[in-house]
Amino acid sequence: MSFVHVIVILAVAAAVLAVAYIAAPKGWRTVVFNAAWAAAVVIPDLINQLAGVDWPSLLGEHYGPAVAAGLAIGNIVLRFATTTPIGQKE
């Protein structure tokens, strides 16, 4: 690992820590910081794994838009089912 990589990793860590400190309520800052790092480690590998899937053969050529629409509708239903406004605490 080069010096530049170390500097970039430290800069990202500082940014994640700053966001965790500003956005997370007291008592949750460490959890948010560690969850963000866990996500940073897992998400690139997950994307690589999902990119290798032949989605048309798995879902069928005509079902892709239906799956995407179903996910969108599910998210809309969940938004109406919640009572807390977006981005606000209860």
PDB file of N, CA, C and O in Angstrom:
ATOM      1  N   MET A   1       0.854  -1.171   0.000  1.00  0.00           N
ATOM      2  CA  MET A   1       0.000   0.000   0.000  1.00  0.00           C
ATOM      3  C   MET A   1       0.899   1.233   0.000  1.00  0.00           C
ATOM      4  O   MET A   1       1.827   1.342   0.801  1.00  0.00           O
ATOM      5  N   SER A   2       0.612   2.138  -0.893  1.00  0.00           N
ATOM      6  CA  SER A   2       1.463   3.320  -1.015  1.00  0.00           C
ATOM      7  C   SER A   2       1.041   4.392  -0.002  1.00  0.00           C
ATOM      8  O   SER A   2      -0.002   4.304   0.645  1.00  0.00           O
ATOM      9  N   PHE A   3       1.887   5.385   0.096  1.00  0.00           N
ATOM     10  CA  PHE A   3       1.630   6.504   0.993  1.00  0.00           C
ATOM     11  C   PHE A   3       0.338   7.232   0.613  1.00  0.00           C
ATOM     12  O   PHE A   3      -0.409   7.678   1.484  1.00  0.00           O
ATOM     13  N   VAL A   4       0.082   7.348  -0.678  1.00  0.00           N
ATOM     14  CA  VAL A   4      -1.128   8.023  -1.159  1.00  0.00           C
ATOM     15  C   VAL A   4      -2.372   7.258  -0.713  1.00  0.00           C
ATOM     16  O   VAL A   4      -3.361   7.862  -0.297  1.00  0.00           O
ATOM     17  N   HIS A   5      -2.321   5.922  -0.800  1.00  0.00           N
ATOM     18  CA  HIS A   5      -3.461   5.119  -0.352  1.00  0.00           C
ATOM     19  C   HIS A   5      -3.742   5.331   1.136  1.00  0.00           C
ATOM     20  O   HIS A   5      -4.900   5.435   1.541  1.00  0.00           O
ATOM     21  N   VAL A   6      -2.706   5.395   1.935  1.00  0.00           N
ATOM     22  CA  VAL A   6      -2.866   5.614   3.369  1.00  0.00           C
ATOM     23  C   VAL A   6      -3.502   6.976   3.630  1.00  0.00           C
ATOM     24  O   VAL A   6      -4.401   7.092   4.463  1.00  0.00           O
ATOM     25  N   ILE A   7      -3.045   7.995   2.929  1.00  0.00           N
ATOM     26  CA  ILE A   7      -3.606   9.338   3.091  1.00  0.00           C
ATOM     27  C   ILE A   7      -5.081   9.357   2.684  1.00  0.00           C
ATOM     28  O   ILE A   7      -5.903   9.969   3.366  1.00  0.00           O
ATOM     29  N   VAL A   8      -5.417   8.699   1.589  1.00  0.00           N
ATOM     30  CA  VAL A   8      -6.813   8.655   1.137  1.00  0.00           C
ATOM     31  C   VAL A   8      -7.681   7.930   2.166  1.00  0.00           C
ATOM     32  O   VAL A   8      -8.778   8.389   2.484  1.00  0.00           O
ATOM     33  N   ILE A   9      -7.199   6.811   2.683  1.00  0.00           N
ATOM     34  CA  ILE A   9      -7.957   6.070   3.696  1.00  0.00           C
ATOM     35  C   ILE A   9      -8.164   6.917   4.942  1.00  0.00           C
ATOM     36  O   ILE A   9      -9.258   6.930   5.506  1.00  0.00           O
ATOM     37  N   LEU A  10      -7.141   7.616   5.373  1.00  0.00           N
ATOM     38  CA  LEU A  10      -7.278   8.487   6.548  1.00  0.00           C
ATOM     39  C   LEU A  10      -8.250   9.641   6.285  1.00  0.00           C
ATOM     40  O   LEU A  10      -9.010  10.028   7.173  1.00  0.00           O
ATOM     41  N   ALA A  11      -8.226  10.185   5.075  1.00  0.00           N
ATOM     42  CA  ALA A  11      -9.159  11.263   4.732  1.00  0.00           C
ATOM     43  C   ALA A  11     -10.592  10.763   4.727  1.00  0.00           C
ATOM     44  O   ALA A  11     -11.494  11.448   5.210  1.00  0.00           O
ATOM     45  N   VAL A  12     -10.807   9.577   4.189  1.00  0.00           N
ATOM     46  CA  VAL A  12     -12.156   8.997   4.192  1.00  0.00           C
ATOM     47  C   VAL A  12     -12.597   8.714   5.619  1.00  0.00           C
ATOM     48  O   VAL A  12     -13.747   8.969   5.977  1.00  0.00           O
ATOM     49  N   ALA A  13     -11.696   8.191   6.431  1.00  0.00           N
ATOM     50  CA  ALA A  13     -12.031   7.924   7.839  1.00  0.00           C
ATOM     51  C   ALA A  13     -12.414   9.213   8.556  1.00  0.00           C
ATOM     52  O   ALA A  13     -13.364   9.231   9.338  1.00  0.00           O
ATOM     53  N   ALA A  14     -11.690  10.278   8.296  1.00  0.00           N
ATOM     54  CA  ALA A  14     -12.002  11.567   8.920  1.00  0.00           C
ATOM     55  C   ALA A  14     -13.365  12.076   8.468  1.00  0.00           C
ATOM     56  O   ALA A  14     -14.129  12.610   9.271  1.00  0.00           O
ATOM     57  N   ALA A  15     -13.672  11.911   7.176  1.00  0.00           N
ATOM     58  CA  ALA A  15     -14.970  12.350   6.657  1.00  0.00           C
ATOM     59  C   ALA A  15     -16.102  11.533   7.270  1.00  0.00           C
ATOM     60  O   ALA A  15     -17.130  12.088   7.660  1.00  0.00           O
ATOM     61  N   VAL A  16     -15.918  10.217   7.358  1.00  0.00           N
ATOM     62  CA  VAL A  16     -16.950   9.360   7.958  1.00  0.00           C
ATOM     63  C   VAL A  16     -17.140   9.714   9.422  1.00  0.00           C
ATOM     64  O   VAL A  16     -18.273   9.782   9.899  1.00  0.00           O
ATOM     65  N   LEU A  17     -16.063   9.937  10.133  1.00  0.00           N
ATOM     66  CA  LEU A  17     -16.152  10.315  11.539  1.00  0.00           C
ATOM     67  C   LEU A  17     -16.877  11.650  11.702  1.00  0.00           C
ATOM     68  O   LEU A  17     -17.689  11.804  12.614  1.00  0.00           O
ATOM     69  N   ALA A  18     -16.593  12.609  10.832  1.00  0.00           N
ATOM     70  CA  ALA A  18     -17.253  13.913  10.899  1.00  0.00           C
ATOM     71  C   ALA A  18     -18.756  13.773  10.649  1.00  0.00           C
ATOM     72  O   ALA A  18     -19.565  14.368  11.360  1.00  0.00           O
ATOM     73  N   VAL A  19     -19.121  12.993   9.647  1.00  0.00           N
ATOM     74  CA  VAL A  19     -20.546  12.786   9.353  1.00  0.00           C
ATOM     75  C   VAL A  19     -21.218  12.068  10.509  1.00  0.00           C
ATOM     76  O   VAL A  19     -22.331  12.430  10.893  1.00  0.00           O
ATOM     77  N   ALA A  20     -20.569  11.063  11.068  1.00  0.00           N
ATOM     78  CA  ALA A  20     -21.135  10.336  12.203  1.00  0.00           C
ATOM     79  C   ALA A  20     -21.326  11.267  13.396  1.00  0.00           C
ATOM     80  O   ALA A  20     -22.336  11.182  14.094  1.00  0.00           O
ATOM     81  N   TYR A  21     -20.372  12.145  13.630  1.00  0.00           N
ATOM     82  CA  TYR A  21     -20.453  13.053  14.772  1.00  0.00           C
ATOM     83  C   TYR A  21     -21.566  14.081  14.587  1.00  0.00           C
ATOM     84  O   TYR A  21     -22.266  14.421  15.541  1.00  0.00           O
ATOM     85  N   ILE A  22     -21.728  14.573  13.367  1.00  0.00           N
ATOM     86  CA  ILE A  22     -22.729  15.608  13.096  1.00  0.00           C
ATOM     87  C   ILE A  22     -24.131  15.010  12.983  1.00  0.00           C
ATOM     88  O   ILE A  22     -25.083  15.548  13.548  1.00  0.00           O
ATOM     89  N   ALA A  23     -24.257  13.909  12.263  1.00  0.00           N
ATOM     90  CA  ALA A  23     -25.582  13.379  11.929  1.00  0.00           C
ATOM     91  C   ALA A  23     -26.163  12.455  12.990  1.00  0.00           C
ATOM     92  O   ALA A  23     -27.381  12.417  13.165  1.00  0.00           O
ATOM     93  N   ALA A  24     -25.337  11.724  13.687  1.00  0.00           N
ATOM     94  CA  ALA A  24     -25.857  10.717  14.612  1.00  0.00           C
ATOM     95  C   ALA A  24     -26.113  11.328  15.986  1.00  0.00           C
ATOM     96  O   ALA A  24     -25.354  12.181  16.445  1.00  0.00           O
ATOM     97  N   PRO A  25     -27.186  10.886  16.638  1.00  0.00           N
ATOM     98  CA  PRO A  25     -27.435  11.366  17.994  1.00  0.00           C
ATOM     99  C   PRO A  25     -26.389  10.817  18.956  1.00  0.00           C
ATOM    100  O   PRO A  25     -25.766   9.788  18.699  1.00  0.00           O
ATOM    101  N   LYS A  26     -26.214  11.510  20.048  1.00  0.00           N
ATOM    102  CA  LYS A  26     -25.245  11.091  21.050  1.00  0.00           C
ATOM    103  C   LYS A  26     -25.589   9.681  21.523  1.00  0.00           C
ATOM    104  O   LYS A  26     -26.757   9.363  21.742  1.00  0.00           O
ATOM    105  N   GLY A  27     -24.588   8.856  21.677  1.00  0.00           N
ATOM    106  CA  GLY A  27     -24.803   7.471  22.054  1.00  0.00           C
ATOM    107  C   GLY A  27     -24.816   6.534  20.849  1.00  0.00           C
ATOM    108  O   GLY A  27     -24.662   5.323  21.004  1.00  0.00           O
ATOM    109  N   TRP A  28     -24.998   7.085  19.656  1.00  0.00           N
ATOM    110  CA  TRP A  28     -25.029   6.285  18.432  1.00  0.00           C
ATOM    111  C   TRP A  28     -23.851   6.592  17.524  1.00  0.00           C
ATOM    112  O   TRP A  28     -23.714   5.955  16.480  1.00  0.00           O
ATOM    113  N   ARG A  29     -23.013   7.525  17.872  1.00  0.00           N
ATOM    114  CA  ARG A  29     -21.935   7.969  16.974  1.00  0.00           C
ATOM    115  C   ARG A  29     -20.935   6.858  16.684  1.00  0.00           C
ATOM    116  O   ARG A  29     -20.520   6.695  15.537  1.00  0.00           O
ATOM    117  N   THR A  30     -20.544   6.099  17.687  1.00  0.00           N
ATOM    118  CA  THR A  30     -19.595   5.004  17.467  1.00  0.00           C
ATOM    119  C   THR A  30     -20.224   3.927  16.597  1.00  0.00           C
ATOM    120  O   THR A  30     -19.565   3.363  15.723  1.00  0.00           O
ATOM    121  N   VAL A  31     -21.495   3.642  16.834  1.00  0.00           N
ATOM    122  CA  VAL A  31     -22.195   2.630  16.043  1.00  0.00           C
ATOM    123  C   VAL A  31     -22.272   3.070  14.581  1.00  0.00           C
ATOM    124  O   VAL A  31     -22.008   2.275  13.678  1.00  0.00           O
ATOM    125  N   VAL A  32     -22.632   4.332  14.346  1.00  0.00           N
ATOM    126  CA  VAL A  32     -22.729   4.844  12.979  1.00  0.00           C
ATOM    127  C   VAL A  32     -21.364   4.815  12.295  1.00  0.00           C
ATOM    128  O   VAL A  32     -21.261   4.421  11.134  1.00  0.00           O
ATOM    129  N   PHE A  33     -20.326   5.226  13.002  1.00  0.00           N
ATOM    130  CA  PHE A  33     -18.977   5.225  12.432  1.00  0.00           C
ATOM    131  C   PHE A  33     -18.561   3.814  12.032  1.00  0.00           C
ATOM    132  O   PHE A  33     -18.060   3.606  10.927  1.00  0.00           O
ATOM    133  N   ASN A  34     -18.766   2.838  12.925  1.00  0.00           N
ATOM    134  CA  ASN A  34     -18.370   1.456  12.628  1.00  0.00           C
ATOM    135  C   ASN A  34     -19.249   0.834  11.549  1.00  0.00           C
ATOM    136  O   ASN A  34     -18.759   0.053  10.733  1.00  0.00           O
ATOM    137  N   ALA A  35     -20.524   1.161  11.531  1.00  0.00           N
ATOM    138  CA  ALA A  35     -21.405   0.653  10.476  1.00  0.00           C
ATOM    139  C   ALA A  35     -20.998   1.211   9.119  1.00  0.00           C
ATOM    140  O   ALA A  35     -21.045   0.499   8.115  1.00  0.00           O
ATOM    141  N   ALA A  36     -20.603   2.466   9.083  1.00  0.00           N
ATOM    142  CA  ALA A  36     -20.158   3.070   7.823  1.00  0.00           C
ATOM    143  C   ALA A  36     -18.899   2.377   7.319  1.00  0.00           C
ATOM    144  O   ALA A  36     -18.775   2.127   6.120  1.00  0.00           O
ATOM    145  N   TRP A  37     -17.974   2.065   8.202  1.00  0.00           N
ATOM    146  CA  TRP A  37     -16.767   1.363   7.777  1.00  0.00           C
ATOM    147  C   TRP A  37     -17.076  -0.053   7.329  1.00  0.00           C
ATOM    148  O   TRP A  37     -16.504  -0.537   6.352  1.00  0.00           O
ATOM    149  N   ALA A  38     -17.973  -0.718   8.033  1.00  0.00           N
ATOM    150  CA  ALA A  38     -18.366  -2.068   7.625  1.00  0.00           C
ATOM    151  C   ALA A  38     -18.988  -2.029   6.237  1.00  0.00           C
ATOM    152  O   ALA A  38     -18.695  -2.881   5.399  1.00  0.00           O
ATOM    153  N   ALA A  39     -19.844  -1.044   5.993  1.00  0.00           N
ATOM    154  CA  ALA A  39     -20.471  -0.905   4.678  1.00  0.00           C
ATOM    155  C   ALA A  39     -19.424  -0.617   3.605  1.00  0.00           C
ATOM    156  O   ALA A  39     -19.517  -1.131   2.490  1.00  0.00           O
ATOM    157  N   ALA A  40     -18.435   0.200   3.939  1.00  0.00           N
ATOM    158  CA  ALA A  40     -17.383   0.526   2.972  1.00  0.00           C
ATOM    159  C   ALA A  40     -16.578  -0.711   2.582  1.00  0.00           C
ATOM    160  O   ALA A  40     -16.060  -0.790   1.468  1.00  0.00           O
ATOM    161  N   VAL A  41     -16.474  -1.664   3.483  1.00  0.00           N
ATOM    162  CA  VAL A  41     -15.743  -2.895   3.193  1.00  0.00           C
ATOM    163  C   VAL A  41     -16.608  -3.870   2.403  1.00  0.00           C
ATOM    164  O   VAL A  41     -16.120  -4.526   1.483  1.00  0.00           O
ATOM    165  N   VAL A  42     -17.883  -3.968   2.755  1.00  0.00           N
ATOM    166  CA  VAL A  42     -18.765  -4.988   2.183  1.00  0.00           C
ATOM    167  C   VAL A  42     -19.342  -4.571   0.829  1.00  0.00           C
ATOM    168  O   VAL A  42     -19.445  -5.403  -0.072  1.00  0.00           O
ATOM    169  N   ILE A  43     -19.715  -3.316   0.669  1.00  0.00           N
ATOM    170  CA  ILE A  43     -20.429  -2.871  -0.534  1.00  0.00           C
ATOM    171  C   ILE A  43     -19.635  -3.105  -1.831  1.00  0.00           C
ATOM    172  O   ILE A  43     -20.221  -3.601  -2.793  1.00  0.00           O
ATOM    173  N   PRO A  44     -18.345  -2.777  -1.910  1.00  0.00           N
ATOM    174  CA  PRO A  44     -17.641  -3.058  -3.179  1.00  0.00           C
ATOM    175  C   PRO A  44     -17.645  -4.545  -3.551  1.00  0.00           C
ATOM    176  O   PRO A  44     -17.816  -4.890  -4.721  1.00  0.00           O
ATOM    177  N   ASP A  45     -17.460  -5.418  -2.568  1.00  0.00           N
ATOM    178  CA  ASP A  45     -17.492  -6.850  -2.849  1.00  0.00           C
ATOM    179  C   ASP A  45     -18.890  -7.289  -3.272  1.00  0.00           C
ATOM    180  O   ASP A  45     -19.039  -8.107  -4.180  1.00  0.00           O
ATOM    181  N   LEU A  46     -19.903  -6.753  -2.622  1.00  0.00           N
ATOM    182  CA  LEU A  46     -21.284  -7.084  -2.975  1.00  0.00           C
ATOM    183  C   LEU A  46     -21.599  -6.641  -4.406  1.00  0.00           C
ATOM    184  O   LEU A  46     -22.245  -7.375  -5.153  1.00  0.00           O
ATOM    185  N   ILE A  47     -21.153  -5.468  -4.782  1.00  0.00           N
ATOM    186  CA  ILE A  47     -21.373  -4.977  -6.147  1.00  0.00           C
ATOM    187  C   ILE A  47     -20.698  -5.893  -7.157  1.00  0.00           C
ATOM    188  O   ILE A  47     -21.277  -6.205  -8.198  1.00  0.00           O
ATOM    189  N   ASN A  48     -19.474  -6.327  -6.856  1.00  0.00           N
ATOM    190  CA  ASN A  48     -18.777  -7.245  -7.764  1.00  0.00           C
ATOM    191  C   ASN A  48     -19.522  -8.567  -7.885  1.00  0.00           C
ATOM    192  O   ASN A  48     -19.611  -9.126  -8.978  1.00  0.00           O
ATOM    193  N   GLN A  49     -20.058  -9.073  -6.783  1.00  0.00           N
ATOM    194  CA  GLN A  49     -20.799 -10.331  -6.820  1.00  0.00           C
ATOM    195  C   GLN A  49     -22.088 -10.184  -7.622  1.00  0.00           C
ATOM    196  O   GLN A  49     -22.420 -11.049  -8.433  1.00  0.00           O
ATOM    197  N   LEU A  50     -22.816  -9.083  -7.397  1.00  0.00           N
ATOM    198  CA  LEU A  50     -24.082  -8.864  -8.107  1.00  0.00           C
ATOM    199  C   LEU A  50     -23.862  -8.593  -9.594  1.00  0.00           C
ATOM    200  O   LEU A  50     -24.717  -8.918 -10.417  1.00  0.00           O
ATOM    201  N   ALA A  51     -22.730  -8.005  -9.936  1.00  0.00           N
ATOM    202  CA  ALA A  51     -22.437  -7.724 -11.344  1.00  0.00           C
ATOM    203  C   ALA A  51     -22.204  -9.013 -12.132  1.00  0.00           C
ATOM    204  O   ALA A  51     -22.397  -9.045 -13.347  1.00  0.00           O
ATOM    205  N   GLY A  52     -21.790 -10.069 -11.441  1.00  0.00           N
ATOM    206  CA  GLY A  52     -21.535 -11.329 -12.109  1.00  0.00           C
ATOM    207  C   GLY A  52     -22.771 -12.171 -12.365  1.00  0.00           C
ATOM    208  O   GLY A  52     -22.689 -13.206 -13.027  1.00  0.00           O
ATOM    209  N   VAL A  53     -23.920 -11.741 -11.848  1.00  0.00           N
ATOM    210  CA  VAL A  53     -25.159 -12.506 -12.023  1.00  0.00           C
ATOM    211  C   VAL A  53     -25.767 -12.187 -13.385  1.00  0.00           C
ATOM    212  O   VAL A  53     -25.824 -11.024 -13.784  1.00  0.00           O
ATOM    213  N   ASP A  54     -26.215 -13.203 -14.088  1.00  0.00           N
ATOM    214  CA  ASP A  54     -26.904 -13.007 -15.363  1.00  0.00           C
ATOM    215  C   ASP A  54     -28.385 -12.769 -15.061  1.00  0.00           C
ATOM    216  O   ASP A  54     -29.190 -13.700 -15.083  1.00  0.00           O
ATOM    217  N   TRP A  55     -28.730 -11.520 -14.780  1.00  0.00           N
ATOM    218  CA  TRP A  55     -30.081 -11.174 -14.320  1.00  0.00           C
ATOM    219  C   TRP A  55     -31.181 -11.536 -15.316  1.00  0.00           C
ATOM    220  O   TRP A  55     -32.211 -12.061 -14.891  1.00  0.00           O
ATOM    221  N   PRO A  56     -31.022 -11.284 -16.615  1.00  0.00           N
ATOM    222  CA  PRO A  56     -32.101 -11.661 -17.545  1.00  0.00           C
ATOM    223  C   PRO A  56     -32.420 -13.157 -17.520  1.00  0.00           C
ATOM    224  O   PRO A  56     -33.587 -13.539 -17.607  1.00  0.00           O
ATOM    225  N   SER A  57     -31.403 -14.001 -17.402  1.00  0.00           N
ATOM    226  CA  SER A  57     -31.699 -15.435 -17.364  1.00  0.00           C
ATOM    227  C   SER A  57     -32.264 -15.844 -16.009  1.00  0.00           C
ATOM    228  O   SER A  57     -33.024 -16.808 -15.924  1.00  0.00           O
ATOM    229  N   LEU A  58     -31.906 -15.129 -14.959  1.00  0.00           N
ATOM    230  CA  LEU A  58     -32.411 -15.453 -13.626  1.00  0.00           C
ATOM    231  C   LEU A  58     -33.863 -15.013 -13.457  1.00  0.00           C
ATOM    232  O   LEU A  58     -34.678 -15.767 -12.926  1.00  0.00           O
ATOM    233  N   LEU A  59     -34.190 -13.809 -13.900  1.00  0.00           N
ATOM    234  CA  LEU A  59     -35.538 -13.261 -13.722  1.00  0.00           C
ATOM    235  C   LEU A  59     -36.434 -13.466 -14.938  1.00  0.00           C
ATOM    236  O   LEU A  59     -37.658 -13.374 -14.836  1.00  0.00           O
ATOM    237  N   GLY A  60     -35.837 -13.737 -16.062  1.00  0.00           N
ATOM    238  CA  GLY A  60     -36.591 -13.737 -17.305  1.00  0.00           C
ATOM    239  C   GLY A  60     -36.460 -12.363 -17.941  1.00  0.00           C
ATOM    240  O   GLY A  60     -36.372 -11.354 -17.242  1.00  0.00           O
ATOM    241  N   GLU A  61     -36.446 -12.326 -19.244  1.00  0.00           N
ATOM    242  CA  GLU A  61     -36.182 -11.062 -19.936  1.00  0.00           C
ATOM    243  C   GLU A  61     -37.238 -10.001 -19.675  1.00  0.00           C
ATOM    244  O   GLU A  61     -36.930  -8.810 -19.697  1.00  0.00           O
ATOM    245  N   HIS A  62     -38.459 -10.403 -19.432  1.00  0.00           N
ATOM    246  CA  HIS A  62     -39.552  -9.438 -19.323  1.00  0.00           C
ATOM    247  C   HIS A  62     -39.877  -9.048 -17.886  1.00  0.00           C
ATOM    248  O   HIS A  62     -40.715  -8.172 -17.672  1.00  0.00           O
ATOM    249  N   TYR A  63     -39.240  -9.671 -16.893  1.00  0.00           N
ATOM    250  CA  TYR A  63     -39.602  -9.408 -15.503  1.00  0.00           C
ATOM    251  C   TYR A  63     -38.734  -8.354 -14.827  1.00  0.00           C
ATOM    252  O   TYR A  63     -39.065  -7.916 -13.726  1.00  0.00           O
ATOM    253  N   GLY A  64     -37.655  -7.940 -15.439  1.00  0.00           N
ATOM    254  CA  GLY A  64     -36.781  -6.926 -14.838  1.00  0.00           C
ATOM    255  C   GLY A  64     -37.510  -5.636 -14.493  1.00  0.00           C
ATOM    256  O   GLY A  64     -37.405  -5.169 -13.358  1.00  0.00           O
ATOM    257  N   PRO A  65     -38.254  -5.036 -15.441  1.00  0.00           N
ATOM    258  CA  PRO A  65     -38.994  -3.815 -15.108  1.00  0.00           C
ATOM    259  C   PRO A  65     -40.046  -4.043 -14.016  1.00  0.00           C
ATOM    260  O   PRO A  65     -40.290  -3.153 -13.201  1.00  0.00           O
ATOM    261  N   ALA A  66     -40.665  -5.215 -13.993  1.00  0.00           N
ATOM    262  CA  ALA A  66     -41.660  -5.507 -12.967  1.00  0.00           C
ATOM    263  C   ALA A  66     -41.014  -5.578 -11.582  1.00  0.00           C
ATOM    264  O   ALA A  66     -41.587  -5.106 -10.600  1.00  0.00           O
ATOM    265  N   VAL A  67     -39.834  -6.162 -11.510  1.00  0.00           N
ATOM    266  CA  VAL A  67     -39.111  -6.227 -10.231  1.00  0.00           C
ATOM    267  C   VAL A  67     -38.731  -4.821  -9.772  1.00  0.00           C
ATOM    268  O   VAL A  67     -38.902  -4.489  -8.599  1.00  0.00           O
ATOM    269  N   ALA A  68     -38.220  -3.995 -10.680  1.00  0.00           N
ATOM    270  CA  ALA A  68     -37.858  -2.621 -10.331  1.00  0.00           C
ATOM    271  C   ALA A  68     -39.085  -1.830  -9.876  1.00  0.00           C
ATOM    272  O   ALA A  68     -39.012  -1.085  -8.899  1.00  0.00           O
ATOM    273  N   ALA A  69     -40.204  -1.984 -10.573  1.00  0.00           N
ATOM    274  CA  ALA A  69     -41.440  -1.289 -10.185  1.00  0.00           C
ATOM    275  C   ALA A  69     -41.923  -1.789  -8.828  1.00  0.00           C
ATOM    276  O   ALA A  69     -42.389  -0.998  -8.007  1.00  0.00           O
ATOM    277  N   GLY A  70     -41.817  -3.095  -8.586  1.00  0.00           N
ATOM    278  CA  GLY A  70     -42.222  -3.646  -7.289  1.00  0.00           C
ATOM    279  C   GLY A  70     -41.399  -3.093  -6.143  1.00  0.00           C
ATOM    280  O   GLY A  70     -41.937  -2.797  -5.076  1.00  0.00           O
ATOM    281  N   LEU A  71     -40.098  -2.953  -6.351  1.00  0.00           N
ATOM    282  CA  LEU A  71     -39.242  -2.360  -5.320  1.00  0.00           C
ATOM    283  C   LEU A  71     -39.622  -0.904  -5.060  1.00  0.00           C
ATOM    284  O   LEU A  71     -39.684  -0.470  -3.910  1.00  0.00           O
ATOM    285  N   ALA A  72     -39.875  -0.153  -6.127  1.00  0.00           N
ATOM    286  CA  ALA A  72     -40.265   1.251  -5.969  1.00  0.00           C
ATOM    287  C   ALA A  72     -41.592   1.370  -5.225  1.00  0.00           C
ATOM    288  O   ALA A  72     -41.732   2.203  -4.330  1.00  0.00           O
ATOM    289  N   ILE A  73     -42.559   0.542  -5.591  1.00  0.00           N
ATOM    290  CA  ILE A  73     -43.869   0.585  -4.924  1.00  0.00           C
ATOM    291  C   ILE A  73     -43.725   0.189  -3.459  1.00  0.00           C
ATOM    292  O   ILE A  73     -44.351   0.789  -2.585  1.00  0.00           O
ATOM    293  N   GLY A  74     -42.900  -0.821  -3.192  1.00  0.00           N
ATOM    294  CA  GLY A  74     -42.652  -1.217  -1.802  1.00  0.00           C
ATOM    295  C   GLY A  74     -42.064  -0.080  -0.983  1.00  0.00           C
ATOM    296  O   GLY A  74     -42.450   0.118   0.170  1.00  0.00           O
ATOM    297  N   ASN A  75     -41.136   0.668  -1.565  1.00  0.00           N
ATOM    298  CA  ASN A  75     -40.549   1.812  -0.861  1.00  0.00           C
ATOM    299  C   ASN A  75     -41.575   2.913  -0.621  1.00  0.00           C
ATOM    300  O   ASN A  75     -41.570   3.548   0.433  1.00  0.00           O
ATOM    301  N   ILE A  76     -42.449   3.141  -1.586  1.00  0.00           N
ATOM    302  CA  ILE A  76     -43.500   4.150  -1.411  1.00  0.00           C
ATOM    303  C   ILE A  76     -44.442   3.740  -0.284  1.00  0.00           C
ATOM    304  O   ILE A  76     -44.811   4.565   0.551  1.00  0.00           O
ATOM    305  N   VAL A  77     -44.830   2.472  -0.258  1.00  0.00           N
ATOM    306  CA  VAL A  77     -45.708   1.979   0.811  1.00  0.00           C
ATOM    307  C   VAL A  77     -45.038   2.140   2.168  1.00  0.00           C
ATOM    308  O   VAL A  77     -45.678   2.569   3.127  1.00  0.00           O
ATOM    309  N   LEU A  78     -43.754   1.799   2.259  1.00  0.00           N
ATOM    310  CA  LEU A  78     -43.037   1.961   3.521  1.00  0.00           C
ATOM    311  C   LEU A  78     -42.965   3.424   3.942  1.00  0.00           C
ATOM    312  O   LEU A  78     -43.051   3.731   5.131  1.00  0.00           O
ATOM    313  N   ARG A  79     -42.807   4.327   2.980  1.00  0.00           N
ATOM    314  CA  ARG A  79     -42.751   5.758   3.319  1.00  0.00           C
ATOM    315  C   ARG A  79     -44.069   6.216   3.923  1.00  0.00           C
ATOM    316  O   ARG A  79     -44.070   6.987   4.883  1.00  0.00           O
ATOM    317  N   PHE A  80     -45.203   5.751   3.375  1.00  0.00           N
ATOM    318  CA  PHE A  80     -46.500   6.135   3.926  1.00  0.00           C
ATOM    319  C   PHE A  80     -46.780   5.447   5.251  1.00  0.00           C
ATOM    320  O   PHE A  80     -47.552   5.961   6.060  1.00  0.00           O
ATOM    321  N   ALA A  81     -46.165   4.289   5.489  1.00  0.00           N
ATOM    322  CA  ALA A  81     -46.417   3.548   6.721  1.00  0.00           C
ATOM    323  C   ALA A  81     -45.654   4.125   7.907  1.00  0.00           C
ATOM    324  O   ALA A  81     -46.013   3.862   9.055  1.00  0.00           O
ATOM    325  N   THR A  82     -44.617   4.900   7.653  1.00  0.00           N
ATOM    326  CA  THR A  82     -43.842   5.469   8.754  1.00  0.00           C
ATOM    327  C   THR A  82     -44.476   6.767   9.228  1.00  0.00           C
ATOM    328  O   THR A  82     -45.188   7.437   8.481  1.00  0.00           O
ATOM    329  N   THR A  83     -44.205   7.108  10.479  1.00  0.00           N
ATOM    330  CA  THR A  83     -44.797   8.316  11.048  1.00  0.00           C
ATOM    331  C   THR A  83     -43.780   9.439  11.203  1.00  0.00           C
ATOM    332  O   THR A  83     -44.167  10.591  11.403  1.00  0.00           O
ATOM    333  N   THR A  84     -42.513   9.136  11.117  1.00  0.00           N
ATOM    334  CA  THR A  84     -41.479  10.152  11.286  1.00  0.00           C
ATOM    335  C   THR A  84     -41.206  10.821   9.937  1.00  0.00           C
ATOM    336  O   THR A  84     -41.022  10.132   8.934  1.00  0.00           O
ATOM    337  N   PRO A  85     -41.177  12.156   9.903  1.00  0.00           N
ATOM    338  CA  PRO A  85     -40.825  12.834   8.655  1.00  0.00           C
ATOM    339  C   PRO A  85     -39.396  12.476   8.213  1.00  0.00           C
ATOM    340  O   PRO A  85     -38.544  12.147   9.038  1.00  0.00           O
ATOM    341  N   ILE A  86     -39.160  12.545   6.932  1.00  0.00           N
ATOM    342  CA  ILE A  86     -37.844  12.202   6.391  1.00  0.00           C
ATOM    343  C   ILE A  86     -36.796  13.135   6.965  1.00  0.00           C
ATOM    344  O   ILE A  86     -36.956  14.356   6.946  1.00  0.00           O
ATOM    345  N   GLY A  87     -35.711  12.543   7.480  1.00  0.00           N
ATOM    346  CA  GLY A  87     -34.599  13.323   7.981  1.00  0.00           C
ATOM    347  C   GLY A  87     -34.817  13.962   9.335  1.00  0.00           C
ATOM    348  O   GLY A  87     -33.999  14.783   9.750  1.00  0.00           O
ATOM    349  N   GLN A  88     -35.886  13.622  10.043  1.00  0.00           N
ATOM    350  CA  GLN A  88     -36.150  14.216  11.349  1.00  0.00           C
ATOM    351  C   GLN A  88     -36.274  13.132  12.416  1.00  0.00           C
ATOM    352  O   GLN A  88     -36.598  11.982  12.123  1.00  0.00           O
ATOM    353  N   LYS A  89     -36.012  13.521  13.643  1.00  0.00           N
ATOM    354  CA  LYS A  89     -36.143  12.601  14.773  1.00  0.00           C
ATOM    355  C   LYS A  89     -37.575  12.663  15.273  1.00  0.00           C
ATOM    356  O   LYS A  89     -38.297  13.627  15.020  1.00  0.00           O
ATOM    357  N   GLU A  90     -37.973  11.622  15.985  1.00  0.00           N
ATOM    358  CA  GLU A  90     -39.336  11.624  16.565  1.00  0.00           C
ATOM    359  C   GLU A  90     -39.401  12.560  17.735  1.00  0.00           C
ATOM    360  O   GLU A  90     -40.455  12.701  18.354  1.00  0.00           O
TER     361      GLU A  90
END
